[in-house]
Amino acid sequence: MEVQGRIKMVGETQTFGSNGFRKREIVVTTEEQYPQHIMVEFVQDKTDLLNSYKEGQQVKISINLRGREWVNPQGETKYFNSIQGWRIEALQAEAAAGANIPPIPPADAFEPAGDLKEEDHDDLPF
């Protein structure tokens, strides 16, 4: 799966426990009708993948969804989900290539069809 958007925040690498587990978080804001702020975590050696990325950059992040079960001391079972990134790439090259797409001509640039008759039926089901 992938998440695509503009970087809102790149966190610092955090180290946990005696075995040195490392985690680094990044927040990407999607660019759609209702933008979402998606937090993605990179762990262990993947934390270094974020070193060259800055706020404001457009990126595509390859992700895996992770789920865990945990039983608390009172015996209640809890479930946790996380979004874990494993690859990230900048999208500037694609955006620059998209700038070469010619603009859409205005509707009045096309000649209206004048030979349409009400009795001519098409075979469309709607």
DSSP file with accessible surface (Angstrom, degrees, kcal/mol):
  #  RESIDUE AA STRUCTURE BP1 BP2  ACC     N-H-->O    O-->H-N    N-H-->O    O-->H-N    TCO  KAPPA ALPHA  PHI   PSI    X-CA   Y-CA   Z-CA
    1    1 A M              0   0  140      0, 0.0    62,-2.8     0, 0.0     2,-0.3   0.000 360.0 360.0 360.0 161.3    0.0    0.0    0.0
    2    2 A E  E     -A   62   0A 104     60,-0.2     2,-0.4    83,-0.0    60,-0.2  -0.971 360.0-156.1-137.6 150.8    1.1    3.6   -0.4
    3    3 A V  E     -A   61   0A  20     58,-2.4    58,-3.2    -2,-0.3     2,-0.4  -0.991  18.0-170.1-122.1 133.6    0.4    7.0    1.1
    4    4 A Q  E     +A   60   0A 101     -2,-0.4    27,-0.4    56,-0.2     2,-0.3  -0.978  29.9  87.5-129.0 137.7    1.0   10.1   -1.0
    5    5 A G  E    S-A   59   0A   4     54,-2.2    54,-3.1    -2,-0.4     2,-0.4  -0.989  70.5 -48.3 169.7-163.3    1.0   13.7    0.1
    6    6 A R  E     -AB  58  29A 105     23,-2.5    23,-3.1    -2,-0.3     2,-0.3  -0.845  55.1-110.5-104.5 134.4    3.0   16.6    1.4
    7    7 A I  E     + B   0  28A   4     50,-3.0    49,-2.9    -2,-0.4    21,-0.2  -0.452  34.9 174.5 -66.2 124.8    5.3   16.2    4.5
    8    8 A K  E     +     0   0A 113     19,-3.2     2,-0.3     1,-0.4    20,-0.2   0.767  67.9   0.4 -95.8 -35.8    3.9   18.1    7.5
    9    9 A M  E     - B   0  27A  65     18,-1.5    18,-2.8    45,-0.1     2,-0.5  -0.981  50.1-160.3-157.9 138.9    6.4   17.0   10.1
   10   10 A V  E     - B   0  26A  29     -2,-0.3    16,-0.2    16,-0.2    45,-0.1  -0.990  26.1-150.4-120.4 118.0    9.5   14.8   10.3
   11   11 A G        -     0   0   15     14,-3.4     2,-0.2    -2,-0.5     3,-0.0  -0.292  19.5 -98.6 -83.0 169.9   10.2   13.7   13.9
   12   12 A E        -     0   0  154      1,-0.1    13,-0.4    12,-0.1     2,-0.2  -0.510  46.5 -92.9 -81.1 156.3   13.5   12.9   15.5
   13   13 A T        -     0   0   49     -2,-0.2     2,-0.4    11,-0.1    11,-0.2  -0.524  42.6-157.0 -70.9 131.3   14.7    9.3   15.9
   14   14 A Q  E     -C   23   0A  86      9,-3.3     9,-2.5    -2,-0.2     2,-0.4  -0.906   2.4-152.6-110.7 142.8   13.7    7.8   19.3
   15   15 A T  E     -C   22   0A  92     -2,-0.4     2,-0.4     7,-0.2     7,-0.2  -0.954  14.2-170.9-117.8 134.1   15.4    4.9   21.0
   16   16 A F  E   > -C   21   0A  92      5,-3.0     5,-1.6    -2,-0.4     4,-0.3  -0.945  39.1  -4.3-126.6 146.4   13.6    2.6   23.4
   17   17 A G  T > 5S-     0   0   66     -2,-0.4     3,-1.0     3,-0.2     0, 0.0   0.196  88.6 -67.2  69.9 174.1   14.6   -0.2   25.8
   18   18 A S  T 3 5S+     0   0  133      1,-0.2    -1,-0.2     2,-0.1     0, 0.0   0.715 128.0  60.4 -75.8 -19.3   17.9   -1.9   26.5
   19   19 A N  T 3 5S-     0   0  135     -3,-0.1    -1,-0.2     2,-0.0    -2,-0.1   0.468 111.4-116.9 -88.6  -1.9   18.0   -3.5   23.1
   20   20 A G  T < 5 -     0   0   28     -3,-1.0    -3,-0.2    -4,-0.3    -2,-0.1   0.827  38.4-173.1  77.0  34.4   18.0   -0.1   21.3
   21   21 A F  E   < -C   16   0A  73     -5,-1.6    -5,-3.0    -6,-0.1     2,-0.4  -0.403  12.3-153.0 -61.1 128.7   14.8   -0.3   19.4
   22   22 A R  E     +C   15   0A  71     -7,-0.2    22,-2.6    -2,-0.1     2,-0.3  -0.895  18.2 175.2-113.2 142.3   14.6    2.8   17.1
   23   23 A K  E     -CD  14  43A  44     -9,-2.5    -9,-3.3    -2,-0.4     2,-0.4  -0.996   7.2-176.1-143.7 142.1   11.5    4.6   15.8
   24   24 A R  E     - D   0  42A  24     18,-2.6    18,-3.2    -2,-0.3     2,-0.3  -0.996  13.7-149.8-140.4 135.2   11.0    7.8   13.8
   25   25 A E  E     - D   0  41A  52    -13,-0.4   -14,-3.4    -2,-0.4     2,-0.3  -0.799  10.8-174.6-110.5 147.6    7.7    9.3   12.8
   26   26 A I  E     -BD  10  40A   0     14,-2.4    14,-3.1    -2,-0.3     2,-0.5  -0.984  13.7-147.7-134.5 142.9    6.6   11.4    9.8
   27   27 A V  E     -BD   9  39A  21    -18,-2.8   -19,-3.2    -2,-0.3   -18,-1.5  -0.971  13.8-170.0-114.2 127.3    3.3   13.0    9.2
   28   28 A V  E     -BD   7  38A   0     10,-2.6    10,-3.1    -2,-0.5     2,-0.6  -0.962  13.0-146.3-117.0 131.9    2.0   13.3    5.6
   29   29 A T  E     -BD   6  37A  29    -23,-3.1   -23,-2.5    -2,-0.4     8,-0.2  -0.882  19.8-135.4 -98.8 120.8   -1.0   15.5    4.6
   30   30 A T        -     0   0   18      6,-2.5     2,-0.7    -2,-0.6   -25,-0.2  -0.360   8.4-133.3 -71.6 154.7   -2.9   14.0    1.7
   31   31 A E        +     0   0  114    -27,-0.4     2,-0.2     4,-0.1    -1,-0.1  -0.780  61.5 108.9-113.9  83.8   -4.0   16.3   -1.1
   32   32 A E  S    S-     0   0  111     -2,-0.7     0, 0.0     4,-0.0     0, 0.0  -0.781  87.6 -74.9-141.0-176.5   -7.7   15.4   -1.6
   33   33 A Q  S    S+     0   0  156      1,-0.3    -1,-0.0    -2,-0.2    -2,-0.0   0.897 131.6  28.6 -55.6 -42.6  -11.1   16.9   -1.0
   34   34 A Y  S    S-     0   0  155     -3,-0.0    -1,-0.3     2,-0.0    -4,-0.1  -0.801  94.2-145.0-119.0  88.3  -10.8   16.1    2.7
   35   35 A P        -     0   0   70      0, 0.0     2,-0.4     0, 0.0    -4,-0.1  -0.187  11.7-153.5 -57.8 141.1   -7.0   16.1    3.5
   36   36 A Q        -     0   0   98      2,-0.0    -6,-2.5    -8,-0.0     2,-0.8  -0.919  12.6-137.9-115.8 143.7   -5.9   13.6    6.1
   37   37 A H  E     -D   29   0A 111     -2,-0.4     2,-0.5    -8,-0.2    -8,-0.2  -0.884  28.4-168.0-101.2 102.9   -2.8   13.9    8.4
   38   38 A I  E     -D   28   0A  42    -10,-3.1   -10,-2.6    -2,-0.8     2,-0.5  -0.841  10.5-151.5-101.7 121.8   -1.4   10.4    8.3
   39   39 A M  E     -D   27   0A  79     -2,-0.5     2,-0.4   -12,-0.2    44,-0.3  -0.816  16.1-174.5 -92.4 125.4    1.3    9.5   10.8
   40   40 A V  E     -D   26   0A   0    -14,-3.1   -14,-2.4    -2,-0.5     2,-0.4  -0.969  10.6-148.9-120.1 135.6    3.7    6.8    9.5
   41   41 A E  E     -De  25  84A  21     42,-2.8    44,-2.6    -2,-0.4     2,-0.4  -0.851   4.2-160.6-107.8 140.1    6.4    5.3   11.6
   42   42 A F  E     -D   24   0A   0    -18,-3.2   -18,-2.6    -2,-0.4     2,-0.3  -0.959  18.4-159.2-112.2 134.6    9.8    4.0   10.3
   43   43 A V  E >   -D   23   0A  19     42,-0.4     3,-1.9    -2,-0.4   -20,-0.2  -0.841  42.5 -20.0-121.5 157.8   11.6    1.5   12.6
   44   44 A Q  G >  S-     0   0   82    -22,-2.6     3,-1.6    -2,-0.3     4,-0.3  -0.217 130.3  -1.7  52.7-127.6   15.2    0.2   13.2
   45   45 A D  G >  S+     0   0  112      1,-0.3     3,-0.9     2,-0.2    -1,-0.3   0.696 125.6  71.1 -69.5 -15.7   17.4    0.8   10.1
   46   46 A K  G X  S+     0   0   79     -3,-1.9     3,-1.4     1,-0.2     4,-0.3   0.675  77.5  79.4 -74.1 -14.3   14.5    2.3    8.1
   47   47 A T  G X  S+     0   0    0     -3,-1.6     3,-1.4     1,-0.3    -1,-0.2   0.855  84.7  62.1 -61.7 -30.5   14.7    5.5   10.3
   48   48 A D  G X  S+     0   0   81     -3,-0.9     3,-1.5    -4,-0.3     4,-0.3   0.702  84.3  76.9 -69.6 -17.6   17.6    6.7    8.3
   49   49 A L  G <  S+     0   0   69     -3,-1.4     3,-0.5     1,-0.3    -1,-0.3   0.768  90.6  56.5 -62.6 -22.8   15.5    6.8    5.1
   50   50 A L  G X  S+     0   0    0     -3,-1.4     3,-1.7    -4,-0.3    -1,-0.3   0.530  77.8  96.7 -87.6  -5.0   14.0   10.1    6.5
   51   51 A N  T <  S+     0   0   91     -3,-1.5    -1,-0.2     1,-0.3    -2,-0.1   0.814  86.2  42.9 -56.8 -35.6   17.3   11.9    6.8
   52   52 A S  T 3  S+     0   0   86     -3,-0.5     2,-0.4    -4,-0.3    -1,-0.3   0.323  95.4  96.8 -97.8  11.2   17.1   13.7    3.5
   53   53 A Y    <   -     0   0   34     -3,-1.7     2,-0.3     4,-0.0   -43,-0.0  -0.808  50.3-171.4-107.1 143.8   13.4   14.7    3.6
   54   54 A K    >   -     0   0  135     -2,-0.4     3,-1.7     1,-0.1   -47,-0.3  -0.870  35.5 -80.2-127.5 161.8   12.0   18.1    4.8
   55   55 A E  T 3  S+     0   0  136     -2,-0.3   -47,-0.2     1,-0.2     3,-0.1  -0.264 113.2  31.3 -58.4 141.1    8.6   19.6    5.6
   56   56 A G  T 3  S+     0   0   35    -49,-2.9    -1,-0.2     1,-0.3     2,-0.1   0.163  86.4 126.9  95.8 -17.4    6.7   20.7    2.5
   57   57 A Q    <   -     0   0   40     -3,-1.7   -50,-3.0   -51,-0.1     2,-0.5  -0.461  60.3-125.4 -73.9 146.1    8.1   18.0    0.2
   58   58 A Q  E     +A    6   0A  41    -52,-0.2    33,-2.6    -2,-0.1    34,-0.4  -0.796  41.6 170.2 -89.6 131.8    5.7   15.9   -1.8
   59   59 A V  E     -AF   5  90A   0    -54,-3.1   -54,-2.2    -2,-0.5     2,-0.4  -0.915  35.0-141.5-139.4 162.9    6.4   12.2   -1.2
   60   60 A K  E     -AF   4  89A  35     29,-2.4    29,-2.0    -2,-0.3     2,-0.5  -1.000  23.3-164.4-124.2 125.9    5.1    8.7   -1.8
   61   61 A I  E     -AF   3  88A   0    -58,-3.2   -58,-2.4    -2,-0.4     2,-0.4  -0.950  13.8-141.4-116.0 126.9    5.6    6.3    1.1
   62   62 A S  E     -AF   2  87A   2     25,-2.2    24,-2.4    -2,-0.5    25,-1.1  -0.746  34.9-176.0 -83.4 130.9    5.2    2.5    0.8
   63   63 A I  E     - F   0  85A  10    -62,-2.8     2,-0.4    -2,-0.4    22,-0.2  -0.850  28.1-152.9-131.1 160.6    3.5    1.2    3.9
   64   64 A N  E     - F   0  84A  61     20,-2.4    20,-2.9    -2,-0.3     2,-0.5  -0.983  24.2-129.8-125.1 141.5    2.4   -1.9    5.8
   65   65 A L  E     - F   0  83A 102     -2,-0.4     2,-0.4    18,-0.2    18,-0.2  -0.801  27.0-165.1 -88.6 132.8   -0.5   -2.0    8.2
   66   66 A R  E     - F   0  82A 113     16,-2.9    16,-2.6    -2,-0.5     2,-0.4  -0.948   6.9-170.4-121.2 141.1    0.5   -3.6   11.5
   67   67 A G  E     - F   0  81A  58     -2,-0.4     2,-0.3    14,-0.2    14,-0.2  -0.986   3.2-171.7-132.2 141.1   -1.9   -4.8   14.3
   68   68 A R  E     - F   0  80A 129     12,-2.8    12,-2.4    -2,-0.4     2,-0.4  -0.968  14.7-145.2-132.6 149.6   -1.0   -6.0   17.8
   69   69 A E  E     - F   0  79A 126     -2,-0.3     2,-0.4    10,-0.2    10,-0.2  -0.920  20.7-179.3-110.8 138.4   -2.9   -7.6   20.6
   70   70 A W  E     - F   0  78A 130      8,-2.9     8,-3.7    -2,-0.4     2,-0.6  -0.999  18.7-151.1-140.6 134.2   -2.1   -6.8   24.2
   71   71 A V  E     - F   0  77A  79     -2,-0.4     6,-0.2     6,-0.2    -2,-0.0  -0.931  21.9-144.3-105.6 118.9   -3.5   -8.0   27.5
   72   72 A N    >   -     0   0   14      4,-2.6     3,-2.4    -2,-0.6    -2,-0.0  -0.212  33.2 -93.0 -76.1 171.5   -3.3   -5.5   30.2
   73   73 A P  T 3  S+     0   0  116      0, 0.0    -1,-0.1     0, 0.0    -2,-0.0   0.754 125.9  59.2 -59.2 -22.6   -2.6   -6.4   33.9
   74   74 A Q  T 3  S-     0   0  143      2,-0.1     3,-0.1     1,-0.0    -2,-0.0   0.443 120.7-108.0 -85.4   0.8   -6.4   -6.4   34.6
   75   75 A G  S <  S+     0   0   50     -3,-2.4     2,-0.3     1,-0.3    -1,-0.0   0.517  72.8 140.5  88.6   4.1   -6.8   -9.2   31.9
   76   76 A E        -     0   0  104      1,-0.0    -4,-2.6    -5,-0.0     2,-0.5  -0.654  48.6-132.5 -82.6 136.1   -8.5   -6.9   29.3
   77   77 A T  E     - F   0  71A  66     -2,-0.3     2,-0.3    -6,-0.2    -6,-0.2  -0.758  25.4-173.8 -90.5 129.6   -7.4   -7.5   25.7
   78   78 A K  E     - F   0  70A  91     -8,-3.7    -8,-2.9    -2,-0.5     2,-0.4  -0.907  11.2-148.0-120.8 151.4   -6.6   -4.4   23.7
   79   79 A Y  E     - F   0  69A 151     -2,-0.3     2,-0.4   -10,-0.2   -10,-0.2  -0.958  11.6-170.1-122.6 138.6   -5.8   -4.0   20.0
   80   80 A F  E     - F   0  68A  92    -12,-2.4   -12,-2.8    -2,-0.4     2,-0.3  -0.978   4.1-160.5-129.3 140.9   -3.4   -1.5   18.5
   81   81 A N  E     - F   0  67A 142     -2,-0.4     2,-0.3   -14,-0.2   -14,-0.2  -0.893   9.9-179.3-116.3 150.1   -2.8   -0.6   14.8
   82   82 A S  E     - F   0  66A  14    -16,-2.6   -16,-2.9    -2,-0.3     2,-0.6  -0.980  25.7-133.3-144.2 156.4    0.1    1.2   13.3
   83   83 A I  E     - F   0  65A  46     -2,-0.3   -42,-2.8   -44,-0.3     2,-0.5  -0.963  27.4-165.5-109.7 116.1    1.2    2.3    9.8
   84   84 A Q  E     -eF  41  64A  42    -20,-2.9   -20,-2.4    -2,-0.6     2,-0.2  -0.917   6.2-148.4-112.8 122.7    4.8    1.3    9.2
   85   85 A G  E     + F   0  63A   3    -44,-2.6   -42,-0.4    -2,-0.5   -22,-0.2  -0.596  22.3 169.7 -86.8 148.5    6.8    2.7    6.3
   86   86 A W  E     +     0   0A  96    -24,-2.4     2,-0.3     1,-0.4   -23,-0.1   0.428  69.1  24.8-133.8  -9.2    9.5    0.8    4.5
   87   87 A R  E     - F   0  62A 111    -25,-1.1   -25,-2.2     2,-0.0    -1,-0.4  -0.978  58.1-173.8-154.0 146.7   10.2    3.1    1.5
   88   88 A I  E     - F   0  61A  14     -2,-0.3     2,-0.3   -27,-0.2   -27,-0.2  -0.997   5.1-179.8-141.3 140.3    9.9    6.8    0.7
   89   89 A E  E     - F   0  60A  64    -29,-2.0   -29,-2.4    -2,-0.3     2,-0.1  -0.999  28.0-116.4-142.3 145.2   10.4    8.7   -2.5
   90   90 A A  E     - F   0  59A  39     -2,-0.3   -31,-0.3   -31,-0.2     4,-0.2  -0.476  14.2-155.5 -75.4 149.1   10.2   12.3   -3.5
   91   91 A L     >  +     0   0    5    -33,-2.6     4,-2.2    -2,-0.1     5,-0.2   0.305  64.4 104.4-109.5   9.5    7.6   13.2   -6.1
   92   92 A Q  H  > S+     0   0   92    -34,-0.4     4,-2.6     1,-0.2     5,-0.2   0.901  79.5  55.0 -59.0 -39.9    9.1   16.5   -7.5
   93   93 A A  H  > S+     0   0   81      1,-0.2     4,-2.0     2,-0.2    -1,-0.2   0.926 109.9  46.0 -61.9 -41.6   10.3   14.7  -10.7
   94   94 A E  H  > S+     0   0  106      2,-0.2     4,-2.1     1,-0.2    -1,-0.2   0.907 111.8  51.5 -67.9 -38.9    6.8   13.5  -11.5
   95   95 A A  H  X S+     0   0   58     -4,-2.2     4,-0.8     1,-0.2    -2,-0.2   0.913 110.2  49.0 -65.1 -40.0    5.3   16.9  -10.7
   96   96 A A  H >< S+     0   0   63     -4,-2.6     3,-0.7     1,-0.2     4,-0.3   0.904 110.5  50.8 -66.3 -39.2    7.8   18.6  -13.1
   97   97 A A  H >< S+     0   0   60     -4,-2.0     3,-1.5     1,-0.2    -1,-0.2   0.889 104.8  57.8 -65.6 -35.3    7.0   16.0  -15.8
   98   98 A G  H >< S+     0   0   34     -4,-2.1     3,-1.5     1,-0.3    -1,-0.2   0.733  90.5  72.4 -67.3 -19.6    3.3   16.7  -15.3
   99   99 A A  T << S+     0   0   78     -4,-0.8    -1,-0.3    -3,-0.7    -2,-0.2   0.705  87.3  65.0 -68.5 -16.5    4.0   20.4  -16.1
  100  100 A N  T <  S+     0   0  139     -3,-1.5    -1,-0.3    -4,-0.3    -2,-0.2   0.478  73.3 111.1 -85.0  -1.8    4.4   19.4  -19.8
  101  101 A I  S <  S-     0   0  124     -3,-1.5     3,-0.1    -4,-0.1    -3,-0.0  -0.587  75.9-118.1 -73.3 127.1    0.8   18.3  -20.2
  102  102 A P        -     0   0  101      0, 0.0    -1,-0.1     0, 0.0    -2,-0.1  -0.333  33.3-100.9 -66.0 150.0   -0.9   20.7  -22.5
  103  103 A P        -     0   0  120      0, 0.0     0, 0.0     0, 0.0     0, 0.0  -0.309  38.2-102.0 -68.6 155.3   -3.8   22.7  -21.0
  104  104 A I        -     0   0  158     -3,-0.1     3,-0.1     1,-0.1    -3,-0.0  -0.623  40.5-119.2 -77.0 128.7   -7.4   21.6  -21.8
  105  105 A P        -     0   0   65      0, 0.0    -1,-0.1     0, 0.0     5,-0.1  -0.335  35.0 -96.1 -68.0 151.7   -8.9   23.8  -24.4
  106  106 A P    >   -     0   0   84      0, 0.0     3,-2.0     0, 0.0     4,-0.2  -0.267  32.8-111.1 -65.3 156.4  -12.0   25.8  -23.4
  107  107 A A  G >  S+     0   0   87      1,-0.3     3,-1.5     2,-0.2     0, 0.0   0.825 115.4  62.3 -59.7 -32.7  -15.4   24.3  -24.3
  108  108 A D  G 3  S+     0   0  141      1,-0.3    -1,-0.3     3,-0.0     0, 0.0   0.548  85.7  76.5 -75.0  -1.3  -16.1   27.1  -26.9
  109  109 A A  G <  S+     0   0   66     -3,-2.0     2,-0.4     2,-0.1    -1,-0.3   0.622  85.2  76.7 -79.6 -11.2  -13.1   25.9  -28.9
  110  110 A F  S <  S-     0   0  137     -3,-1.5     0, 0.0    -4,-0.2     0, 0.0  -0.823  86.4-121.2-103.2 140.2  -15.1   22.9  -30.2
  111  111 A E        -     0   0  182     -2,-0.4    -2,-0.1     1,-0.1     2,-0.0  -0.601  34.0-116.3 -76.6 130.8  -17.8   23.3  -32.9
  112  112 A P        -     0   0  112      0, 0.0     2,-0.4     0, 0.0    -1,-0.1  -0.372  28.4-108.6 -68.0 147.2  -21.2   22.2  -31.6
  113  113 A A        +     0   0   72      1,-0.1     3,-0.2    -2,-0.0     0, 0.0  -0.617  36.8 178.7 -75.2 128.7  -22.8   19.1  -33.3
  114  114 A G        +     0   0   79     -2,-0.4    -1,-0.1     1,-0.1    -3,-0.0   0.497  63.8  71.8-111.0  -5.4  -25.7   20.3  -35.4
  115  115 A D        +     0   0  125      2,-0.1     2,-0.3     0, 0.0    -1,-0.1   0.088  63.7 128.1-102.8  26.5  -26.9   17.1  -36.9
  116  116 A L        -     0   0  142     -3,-0.2     2,-0.4     3,-0.0     3,-0.0  -0.647  38.2-165.9 -84.6 135.3  -28.5   15.5  -33.9
  117  117 A K    >   -     0   0  122     -2,-0.3     3,-1.4     1,-0.1    -2,-0.1  -0.957  25.3-133.0-121.5 141.1  -32.1   14.3  -34.2
  118  118 A E  T 3  S+     0   0  175     -2,-0.4    -1,-0.1     1,-0.3    -2,-0.0   0.836 106.4  57.1 -60.2 -33.3  -34.4   13.4  -31.3
  119  119 A E  T 3  S+     0   0  126      2,-0.1     2,-0.7    -3,-0.0    -1,-0.3   0.637  81.6  98.1 -78.6 -11.8  -35.5   10.2  -33.0
  120  120 A D    <   -     0   0  104     -3,-1.4     2,-0.4     1,-0.0    -3,-0.0  -0.678  62.9-164.5 -76.7 113.5  -31.8    8.9  -33.3
  121  121 A H        -     0   0  169     -2,-0.7     2,-0.2     2,-0.0    -2,-0.1  -0.787   7.6-146.9-100.9 144.3  -31.5    6.5  -30.4
  122  122 A D        -     0   0  110     -2,-0.4    -1,-0.0     2,-0.1     0, 0.0  -0.531  21.6-120.1 -98.9 173.2  -28.2    5.3  -29.0
  123  123 A D        +     0   0  152     -2,-0.2    -1,-0.0     2,-0.0    -2,-0.0   0.214  67.6 127.1 -99.7  16.9  -27.7    1.9  -27.5
  124  124 A L        -     0   0   92      1,-0.1    -2,-0.1     2,-0.1     0, 0.0  -0.533  60.4-136.3 -74.2 140.0  -26.5    3.1  -24.1
  125  125 A P              0   0  125      0, 0.0    -1,-0.1     0, 0.0    -2,-0.0   0.394 360.0 360.0 -80.0   7.8  -28.5    1.6  -21.2
  126  126 A F              0   0  198      0, 0.0    -2,-0.1     0, 0.0     0, 0.0  -0.877 360.0 360.0-137.5 360.0  -28.9    4.9  -19.4
